[in-house]
Amino acid sequence: MFAAAGTRLTSLAESIVFPLAQVLLLPLDRLRGRLLQTLGPLSRPLMMRPELRVALIAATGVLGALLGTLLLPLWMLAISPLVLGVPHLLADVRYLAVRPGLHRRPWLALLVAGPLLLSCFGFGMQAGLWAIVFALLLAPGKSWRKAVGLLPLGALYYLGQRDGFYPYEVGLAHLHNFVGVLLWWLWRPRRQALHLLPLGLFVGICALLLGGALSPPSWGLWWRGHEGLSLAGHSAVLAWTLSADWGLRLVLLYCFAQGVHYAVWLRLVPEEDRPRATPRTFRASLAALAGDLSWPLLLLALLVFVGLAVWAIFDLYAARVGYFRLATFHGYLELSVLSLWWVAGHRPCGLRPTPQPRRAVLSSPPPQAPKAPC
């Protein structure tokens, strides 16, 4: 029954949804083409040098997140999860599980995915920690690396059983924004240090926000709506034991880091994971997304996205809470995959091939550049 339903959904998507989406994306591809033509010779380095392009995108994402944090932080915290949350969850699953083929390893898929799903249904960190434990135990690699990874997990589980898991779940909510940045940094080795510029910018801004040197104007913190989305409401969740001053700092830090986290999964990781130097068109990106995740999953994600949007029209606070309950698994997924990388002792992707200069005359076929093991 489920197979037949999936086949019908795939047929529907390929005959109606995909052609319609391609038509809607065509103006974006034309607009980008005209922009590149306008830039002229300046566009070539951006097209042919992926490290330069990614560094520029990363710096733009960091500065954009800072701008939103200093102007309308409460609106960013309220709206961005509902707009960017579901696409970023898809990117998490796509790049951390599907493209590496982890879903095709039965025991790993069962013993890690099971606790991850349970974490969304009220089991929270208790289930999420077990997902990370199973990832460590089943990962191929050195035993001492597994032991090093298991020690803090055991200590955290003991403290959670003794004191309750809520404080540590709040800590993970802060931490997971930085885990995404760490995953991007580790994704592949690089020939240049351009990526250190946006990383340094990110760390510097985090320090300024935490130190109280950056703060929005008073009108930027004004909120008229559900109390849970006010500054006091966010502080009660993200910094409930601290003073009002430190509560503001942690709320702003979370807002900024969350914005960068979304930029990592929606723009930076897709650029890093792709072995080819040049970027794809929007239409080619959609086709690649469907090829990786399948149309039934994409249509389900679209329904969830639309459902959350409609829910937010009637109750923004409840829709946001519903999204975060759905998204509980993805922080533990990121830590599980980071554990796999730790045990294996290497990055998921290799060094990019050196771009080959175009030759005016080719007397023989050019040598094939080695493929990056992504």
C-alpha positions as CSV (number, residue, x, y, z in Angstrom):
1,M,0.0,0.0,0.0
2,F,2.7,2.5,1.0
3,A,4.8,1.5,-2.1
4,A,1.8,2.2,-4.4
5,A,1.2,5.5,-2.7
6,G,4.8,6.5,-3.1
7,T,4.7,5.5,-6.7
8,R,1.6,7.7,-7.3
9,L,3.2,10.6,-5.5
10,T,6.4,10.3,-7.5
11,S,4.4,10.2,-10.8
12,L,2.4,13.3,-9.7
13,A,5.5,15.2,-8.8
14,E,7.4,14.3,-12.0
15,S,4.4,15.2,-14.2
16,I,3.1,18.3,-12.5
17,V,5.1,19.6,-9.5
18,F,8.5,19.3,-11.0
19,P,7.7,21.1,-14.4
20,L,5.8,23.8,-12.5
21,A,8.8,24.3,-10.1
22,Q,11.2,24.5,-13.1
23,V,9.1,27.2,-14.7
24,L,9.0,29.2,-11.4
25,L,12.8,28.9,-11.0
26,L,13.6,29.9,-14.5
27,P,13.4,33.7,-13.8
28,L,15.8,33.2,-10.9
29,D,18.3,31.5,-13.2
30,R,18.0,34.3,-15.8
31,L,18.4,36.9,-13.1
32,R,21.6,35.3,-11.8
33,G,22.9,35.0,-15.4
34,R,22.3,38.7,-16.1
35,L,23.9,39.6,-12.8
36,L,27.0,37.6,-13.7
37,Q,27.1,39.2,-17.1
38,T,26.9,42.6,-15.5
39,L,29.9,41.8,-13.2
40,G,31.8,40.7,-16.3
41,P,35.4,39.6,-15.5
42,L,34.7,39.9,-11.7
43,S,32.3,37.0,-11.9
44,R,34.8,34.5,-13.2
45,P,36.7,34.1,-9.8
46,L,33.4,33.6,-8.0
47,M,32.4,30.9,-10.5
48,M,35.7,29.1,-10.7
49,R,37.1,29.4,-7.2
50,P,34.8,27.6,-4.8
51,E,36.8,28.6,-1.7
52,L,36.5,32.2,-2.5
53,R,32.8,31.9,-3.3
54,V,32.0,30.0,-0.1
55,A,34.0,32.5,2.0
56,L,32.1,35.4,0.5
57,I,28.7,33.6,1.0
58,A,29.7,32.8,4.6
59,A,30.7,36.4,5.4
60,T,27.5,37.6,3.9
61,G,25.5,35.1,6.0
62,V,27.3,36.2,9.2
63,L,26.8,39.9,8.6
64,G,23.1,39.3,7.6
65,A,22.5,37.4,10.8
66,L,24.2,40.2,12.8
67,L,22.0,42.8,11.1
68,G,18.8,40.9,11.9
69,T,20.0,40.4,15.5
70,L,20.7,44.1,16.0
71,L,17.5,45.4,14.3
72,L,14.6,42.9,14.9
73,P,15.9,40.0,17.1
74,L,12.5,39.0,18.4
75,W,11.0,38.8,14.9
76,M,14.0,36.7,13.8
77,L,13.5,34.3,16.6
78,A,9.7,34.1,16.0
79,I,9.7,33.9,12.2
80,S,12.9,32.3,10.9
81,P,12.3,28.8,12.3
82,L,9.0,28.7,10.5
83,V,10.4,30.0,7.2
84,L,13.9,28.3,7.2
85,G,13.4,25.5,9.7
86,V,12.0,22.8,7.5
87,P,14.4,23.4,4.5
88,H,17.3,23.2,7.0
89,L,16.0,19.9,8.4
90,L,15.9,18.5,4.9
91,A,19.5,19.7,4.4
92,D,20.5,18.0,7.6
93,V,19.1,14.7,6.6
94,R,20.3,15.0,3.0
95,Y,24.0,15.9,3.7
96,L,24.5,14.0,7.0
97,A,22.7,10.8,6.3
98,V,21.5,10.2,2.7
99,R,24.4,11.4,0.6
100,P,27.0,9.5,2.8
101,G,24.7,6.4,2.5
102,L,24.2,6.0,6.2
103,H,20.6,5.0,5.6
104,R,21.9,1.9,3.7
105,R,23.7,0.6,6.7
106,P,20.9,-1.4,8.4
107,W,22.1,-1.6,12.0
108,L,23.3,2.0,12.1
109,A,20.1,3.2,10.5
110,L,17.9,1.3,12.9
111,L,19.8,1.9,16.2
112,V,20.5,5.6,15.5
113,A,17.3,6.6,13.7
114,G,15.1,4.9,16.2
115,P,16.3,7.0,19.2
116,L,16.3,10.1,17.0
117,L,12.6,9.6,16.3
118,L,11.8,8.9,19.9
119,S,13.5,12.2,20.9
120,C,10.7,14.0,19.0
121,F,8.0,12.3,21.0
122,G,8.8,13.4,24.5
123,F,11.9,11.4,25.2
124,G,14.2,14.3,24.4
125,M,17.8,14.1,25.5
126,Q,17.5,10.6,27.0
127,A,16.8,9.1,23.5
128,G,19.1,11.5,21.7
129,L,22.1,10.5,23.8
130,W,21.5,6.8,23.0
131,A,21.5,7.7,19.3
132,I,25.0,9.2,19.7
133,V,26.1,6.2,21.8
134,F,25.1,3.7,19.1
135,A,26.8,5.9,16.4
136,L,30.0,5.7,18.4
137,L,29.8,2.0,19.0
138,L,28.9,1.1,15.4
139,A,31.3,3.4,13.7
140,P,34.4,1.8,12.1
141,G,37.5,3.2,13.7
142,K,39.8,3.1,16.7
143,S,38.5,1.8,20.1
144,W,40.3,4.6,22.0
145,R,38.4,7.2,20.1
146,K,35.1,5.5,20.9
147,A,36.1,5.4,24.6
148,V,36.9,9.1,24.6
149,G,33.5,9.8,23.0
150,L,31.6,7.6,25.4
151,L,33.0,9.2,28.6
152,P,31.3,12.6,28.4
153,L,28.0,11.0,27.2
154,G,28.0,8.7,30.2
155,A,28.7,11.6,32.5
156,L,25.9,13.7,30.9
157,Y,23.4,10.9,31.1
158,Y,24.2,10.4,34.8
159,L,23.8,14.1,35.5
160,G,20.6,14.2,33.6
161,Q,19.1,11.3,35.5
162,R,20.2,13.0,38.8
163,D,19.2,16.6,38.1
164,G,16.8,16.4,35.2
165,F,17.6,16.8,31.6
166,Y,16.0,20.2,31.0
167,P,19.1,22.3,31.8
168,Y,21.2,20.2,29.5
169,E,18.7,20.3,26.8
170,V,18.8,24.1,26.9
171,G,22.6,24.0,26.8
172,L,22.3,21.7,23.7
173,A,19.9,24.3,22.1
174,H,22.7,26.9,22.4
175,L,25.5,24.4,21.5
176,H,23.9,23.0,18.3
177,N,24.1,26.3,16.5
178,F,27.9,26.1,16.9
179,V,28.0,22.4,16.0
180,G,26.6,23.3,12.6
181,V,29.5,25.8,12.1
182,L,32.0,23.1,13.3
183,L,30.6,20.6,10.8
184,W,31.0,23.1,7.9
185,W,34.6,23.8,9.0
186,L,35.4,20.1,9.1
187,W,33.6,19.2,5.9
188,R,36.6,19.1,3.6
189,P,40.3,20.2,3.7
190,R,41.0,23.4,1.8
191,R,43.9,24.7,-0.2
192,Q,43.6,28.3,1.1
193,A,42.6,29.9,4.4
194,L,39.8,32.0,3.1
195,H,37.3,30.2,5.2
196,L,39.0,31.5,8.4
197,L,37.9,35.0,7.6
198,P,34.1,34.4,8.1
199,L,34.9,32.0,11.0
200,G,36.9,34.7,12.7
201,L,34.1,37.2,12.0
202,F,31.6,34.8,13.5
203,V,33.7,34.2,16.7
204,G,34.4,37.9,17.1
205,I,30.7,38.9,16.9
206,C,29.8,36.1,19.3
207,A,32.3,37.5,21.8
208,L,31.0,41.1,21.4
209,L,27.4,39.9,21.9
210,L,28.2,37.8,24.9
211,G,30.3,40.7,26.3
212,G,27.4,43.2,25.9
213,A,29.2,45.4,23.4
214,L,26.5,44.9,20.8
215,S,22.8,45.4,21.6
216,P,19.7,46.4,19.6
217,P,17.9,49.7,20.2
218,S,15.0,49.7,22.6
219,W,12.5,49.7,19.8
220,G,14.1,46.5,18.4
221,L,13.1,44.7,21.5
222,W,9.5,45.8,21.5
223,W,7.0,43.0,21.1
224,R,3.2,43.0,21.1
225,G,2.0,39.5,21.0
226,H,2.3,36.2,22.9
227,E,4.4,36.7,26.0
228,G,6.4,33.6,25.2
229,L,7.9,35.4,22.2
230,S,8.9,38.5,24.1
231,L,12.3,39.2,25.4
232,A,11.2,38.0,28.9
233,G,9.7,34.8,27.4
234,H,12.9,34.0,25.5
235,S,15.1,34.8,28.5
236,A,13.0,32.5,30.7
237,V,13.8,29.6,28.3
238,L,17.4,30.3,27.2
239,A,18.8,31.9,30.4
240,W,16.2,31.2,33.1
241,T,18.7,31.3,36.1
242,L,20.6,34.5,35.0
243,S,20.0,38.2,35.5
244,A,18.1,40.3,32.9
245,D,21.4,41.7,31.5
246,W,22.9,38.2,30.9
247,G,19.5,37.0,29.7
248,L,19.5,39.6,26.9
249,R,23.1,38.7,26.0
250,L,22.3,35.0,25.7
251,V,19.1,35.6,23.7
252,L,21.0,37.8,21.2
253,L,23.8,35.3,21.0
254,Y,21.2,32.5,20.3
255,C,19.4,34.7,17.7
256,F,22.7,35.4,15.9
257,A,24.1,31.9,16.0
258,Q,20.8,30.4,14.9
259,G,20.8,32.7,11.8
260,V,24.3,31.6,10.9
261,H,23.3,28.0,11.6
262,Y,20.6,28.3,8.9
263,A,23.1,29.8,6.5
264,V,25.5,26.9,7.1
265,W,22.9,24.3,6.1
266,L,21.1,26.1,3.3
267,R,24.1,27.6,1.5
268,L,27.6,26.7,2.9
269,V,27.3,22.9,3.3
270,P,25.7,22.5,-0.2
271,E,28.6,24.4,-1.7
272,E,31.2,22.4,0.2
273,D,29.7,19.0,-0.5
274,R,29.5,19.5,-4.3
275,P,32.7,18.3,-5.9
276,R,32.5,20.4,-9.0
277,A,34.0,23.9,-8.8
278,T,31.2,25.8,-10.5
279,P,27.7,26.3,-8.9
280,R,24.5,24.7,-10.1
281,T,21.5,26.6,-11.5
282,F,18.5,26.7,-9.3
283,R,16.7,24.2,-11.6
284,A,19.6,21.8,-11.5
285,S,19.7,22.1,-7.7
286,L,16.0,21.1,-7.5
287,A,16.6,18.1,-9.7
288,A,19.6,17.1,-7.5
289,L,17.6,17.5,-4.3
290,A,14.8,15.3,-5.7
291,G,17.3,12.7,-6.8
292,D,18.8,12.6,-3.3
293,L,15.7,12.6,-1.2
294,S,12.9,11.4,-3.5
295,W,9.7,13.2,-4.4
296,P,7.4,11.7,-1.7
297,L,9.7,13.0,1.0
298,L,9.9,16.5,-0.6
299,L,6.1,16.6,-0.9
300,L,5.8,15.6,2.7
301,A,8.2,18.3,3.7
302,L,6.2,20.8,1.7
303,L,3.0,19.8,3.4
304,V,4.7,20.3,6.8
305,F,6.0,23.7,5.8
306,V,2.6,24.8,4.6
307,G,0.9,23.4,7.7
308,L,3.3,25.3,10.0
309,A,2.7,28.5,8.0
310,V,-1.1,28.2,8.3
311,W,-0.8,27.3,12.0
312,A,1.4,30.4,12.5
313,I,-1.3,32.6,11.1
314,F,-3.7,31.6,13.9
315,D,-1.1,31.0,16.7
316,L,2.5,32.0,16.0
317,Y,3.7,30.8,19.4
318,A,2.1,27.4,19.2
319,A,3.4,26.8,15.6
320,R,6.9,27.7,16.7
321,V,6.7,25.3,19.6
322,G,5.4,22.6,17.2
323,Y,8.3,23.1,14.9
324,F,10.9,22.8,17.6
325,R,9.3,19.6,18.9
326,L,9.5,18.2,15.3
327,A,13.1,19.5,15.0
328,T,14.3,17.9,18.2
329,F,16.1,15.1,16.4
330,H,18.4,17.2,14.2
331,G,20.7,18.4,17.0
332,Y,21.4,14.8,18.0
333,L,21.7,13.8,14.3
334,E,24.5,16.4,13.9
335,L,26.3,15.1,17.1
336,S,25.9,11.5,15.9
337,V,27.5,12.2,12.6
338,L,30.2,14.2,14.3
339,S,30.9,11.2,16.4
340,L,31.2,9.0,13.3
341,W,33.7,11.4,11.9
342,W,35.6,11.5,15.2
343,V,35.9,7.7,15.3
344,A,36.9,7.4,11.6
345,G,39.5,10.1,12.1
346,H,38.9,11.8,8.7
347,R,36.7,14.4,7.0
348,P,33.7,13.3,4.9
349,C,35.1,14.9,1.7
350,G,38.6,15.1,0.3
351,L,40.5,18.0,-1.2
352,R,38.9,19.5,-4.3
353,P,40.7,18.9,-7.6
354,T,42.7,21.8,-8.8
355,P,40.7,23.8,-11.4
356,Q,42.2,23.1,-14.9
357,P,42.9,26.3,-17.0
358,R,41.1,26.4,-20.4
359,R,43.4,25.6,-23.3
360,A,43.2,27.5,-26.6
361,V,44.1,24.4,-28.6
362,L,43.7,20.9,-27.5
363,S,45.8,18.5,-29.4
364,S,44.8,15.7,-27.1
365,P,42.1,15.2,-24.5
366,P,43.0,17.0,-21.2
367,P,43.8,14.8,-18.2
368,Q,40.9,13.9,-16.0
369,A,41.0,15.6,-12.5
370,P,40.5,13.1,-9.7
371,K,37.1,13.0,-8.1
372,A,36.7,14.2,-4.6
373,P,35.5,11.3,-2.4
374,C,32.2,12.9,-1.4
